[in-house]
Amino acid sequence: MGSIRTFNPVKFFVGVLVSDRKLIPEIKNRLTALYGTIDHESPVIPFDFTDYYRAEMGDIIDRIFFSFVHLIEADQLAEIKRQTNKLEAEFSGTVQRPVNLDPGYIEHAKVILASTKNFYHRIYLEKGIFAEVTMHFRNNTFQFFPWTYPDYQSRDYQEFFLRIRHIYRSQLKTMCILNREEST
């Protein structure tokens, strides 16, 4: 029988799609009010990988990612997804969906995204929220699955995820040092 072990906290991030770049500062402020200090953000990336959101968000859509200093427990993801859905609803206005928030986390070996949609490659978490392993880390880079969204396979996204993986690993090393110091 396998023994239950403690699980390292994970690096939380939010991917933000917007129909108007002017919304980014307010979204950033709202996210920091909920989740604390941002330690890394991507540049604004034009979202031209698919037409999936066009009917809801319009013709011009941009993406930005934020990662947060505070590490979370992986089992917090479902509650965070419900919170970000409420925040999305608060931004609804002239465009049916001006903001789309995609929370997820990164750990050593994978990137996980939260979703409200079920599919064969998603695992039910709780209260209508599913999780998906979107990418896995191997040979010093992220590898993709057949279901990995095309935008997540782009160079810009990869740079963001490689950077926050590096930050995350540094945070864990610091935590190990602090834990050893506390136990002596």
C-alpha positions in Angstrom: 0.0 0.0 0.0 1.2 3.4 -0.9 1.6 6.0 1.9 0.0 9.4 1.8 2.5 12.1 1.5 2.3 15.9 1.8 2.0 17.7 -1.5 4.0 20.8 -2.3 2.0 24.0 -2.7 1.6 25.0 -6.4 2.2 28.2 -8.4 -1.1 29.9 -9.1 -1.7 31.9 -12.3 -4.7 33.4 -14.1 -4.9 33.8 -17.9 -7.0 36.8 -18.9 -8.7 37.3 -22.2 -10.1 40.8 -22.8 -12.1 42.4 -25.6 -10.7 45.8 -24.6 -7.1 46.3 -23.3 -8.4 49.2 -21.2 -9.9 46.6 -18.8 -6.5 45.1 -17.9 -5.6 47.5 -15.1 -8.9 47.0 -13.3 -8.8 43.3 -13.7 -5.2 43.3 -12.4 -6.3 45.3 -9.4 -9.3 43.0 -8.7 -7.1 39.9 -9.0 -4.5 41.3 -6.6 -7.2 42.2 -4.1 -8.4 38.6 -4.2 -5.1 36.7 -4.5 -2.2 39.0 -3.5 0.9 40.3 -5.1 1.6 39.5 -8.7 5.2 38.3 -9.2 5.2 37.9 -13.0 3.0 39.0 -15.9 3.3 38.3 -19.6 3.2 40.9 -22.2 -0.2 41.5 -23.8 -0.5 38.8 -26.5 -3.0 39.1 -29.4 -5.4 36.2 -29.2 -5.7 35.1 -32.9 -5.4 31.4 -32.5 -9.1 30.6 -32.9 -12.5 32.2 -33.5 -14.1 30.4 -30.5 -14.7 33.5 -28.4 -15.5 35.9 -31.3 -19.3 35.7 -30.9 -19.1 36.5 -27.2 -16.1 38.8 -27.1 -15.8 40.5 -30.5 -13.2 40.6 -33.2 -10.2 41.9 -31.2 -9.2 39.8 -28.2 -6.0 40.0 -26.2 -4.4 37.7 -23.6 -2.3 38.5 -20.6 -1.2 36.1 -17.8 -0.5 36.9 -14.1 1.2 34.7 -11.6 1.0 35.3 -7.9 3.6 35.3 -5.1 1.5 33.3 -2.7 1.6 29.6 -3.5 -1.7 27.7 -3.0 -2.8 24.2 -2.2 -3.8 22.4 -5.4 -7.3 21.6 -3.9 -8.1 25.4 -3.8 -8.4 25.5 -7.7 -12.2 24.7 -7.8 -13.1 27.5 -5.4 -10.8 29.9 -7.3 -12.5 29.0 -10.6 -15.9 29.8 -9.0 -14.5 33.2 -7.7 -13.1 34.1 -11.1 -16.4 33.2 -12.8 -18.2 35.7 -10.4 -15.6 38.3 -11.3 -16.2 37.7 -15.0 -19.9 38.3 -14.5 -19.2 41.6 -12.8 -17.5 42.9 -16.0 -20.3 42.0 -18.3 -21.5 45.1 -20.3 -21.8 46.1 -23.9 -20.0 43.0 -25.1 -21.6 39.8 -23.9 -18.4 38.6 -22.3 -15.6 41.3 -22.2 -13.5 39.3 -19.8 -12.6 35.6 -19.7 -10.6 34.4 -16.7 -8.7 31.1 -16.8 -7.2 30.1 -13.4 -4.7 27.3 -13.2 -1.5 26.3 -11.5 1.9 25.0 -12.4 4.0 22.5 -10.5 7.3 20.8 -11.4 5.8 18.4 -14.0 2.6 20.0 -15.3 0.3 22.9 -16.0 -3.3 22.5 -14.8 -6.3 24.6 -16.0 -9.7 24.8 -14.3 -12.8 24.5 -16.4 -16.6 24.3 -16.1 -16.8 22.0 -19.1 -16.6 18.2 -18.8 -14.7 16.2 -21.4 -12.9 12.8 -21.6 -9.6 14.3 -20.5 -10.9 16.3 -17.6 -11.3 15.2 -14.0 -14.2 16.4 -11.8 -13.0 18.4 -8.8 -16.2 19.6 -7.1 -19.3 21.8 -7.4 -19.2 21.9 -11.2 -15.5 22.4 -11.7 -13.1 20.2 -13.6 -9.3 20.2 -14.0 -7.2 19.4 -17.0 -3.6 18.7 -17.4 -2.8 21.0 -20.3 0.9 20.5 -20.7 3.6 18.5 -19.0 7.3 19.3 -18.5 9.9 17.0 -20.1 13.4 17.5 -21.6 13.5 21.1 -20.3 10.4 22.2 -22.1 6.7 21.9 -22.0 5.2 19.1 -24.0 1.6 19.1 -25.4 -1.3 16.7 -25.6 -3.8 16.3 -28.4 -6.2 18.5 -26.4 -3.7 21.3 -25.5 -5.2 24.5 -26.8 -3.3 26.0 -29.8 -2.5 29.2 -28.0 -0.9 27.3 -25.1 1.5 25.8 -27.6 2.7 29.2 -28.8 6.1 30.6 -28.0 4.8 33.6 -26.0 2.8 31.3 -23.7 5.8 28.9 -23.3 8.0 31.8 -22.2 5.5 32.8 -19.5 5.2 29.2 -18.2 8.9 28.5 -18.3 9.5 31.8 -16.3 6.9 31.0 -13.7 8.2 27.5 -13.3 11.6 28.9 -12.6 10.1 31.3 -10.0 8.1 28.4 -8.5 11.2 26.2 -8.1 13.1 29.1 -6.4 10.2 29.6 -4.0 10.2 25.9 -3.1 14.0 25.9 -2.5 13.6 28.9 -0.2 10.7 27.1 1.6 13.0 24.1 2.1 15.7 26.3 3.6 13.2 28.0 5.8 11.7 24.7 7.0 15.2 23.3 7.8 16.0 26.5 9.8 12.8 26.3 11.7 13.3 22.7 12.7 16.8 23.3 14.2 
